[in-house]
């Protein structure tokens, strides 16, 4: 899946010069997201950061198709992780522990429809939604006690797994003639085995 997303991003970048003057436009975005995790680690992970590229196919109606690739990584909050571990070991203090690793990574590739029902000269709100693929994985987390690895203190990560995803959201285009900025938020479902994972990516992008 990682190769698929990177290939899509490369294809978008290579195709951009060919379509610069036509109905297809190219852009880049910075993306952040808040992820929802079940279980005892649900409060340990907060906002993650990343970015990607997109290709817009602009149709002669108030509709466009956006192909988008993104990578977002989430680091655990060490303070909350330390407090969680200390709470499980009587007589210990949060400061006794340190955590290495434990990152959650999401690679995604989506095909979205984009409808602008109220196009205005400068600011145009829109709604968006679509489907895609998402690769979700996590690295191992190593817990150290007073600087030394804790016996049995490696928390296995999750093997990366590719699943179908769907999203629905809203955004606003800001047309500056030579380029177009946008802000967009999408509620996203990743249909993992067992419970469905959700996260809300928020993008700030520029389209040339």
Helices and strands as residue ranges (DSSP letters): H 2-19, E 24-36, E 47-58, E 63-74, H 78-88, G 94-96, E 97-101, E 104-115, E 123-138, E 141-145, E 148-155, E 161-175, E 180-190, E 197-207
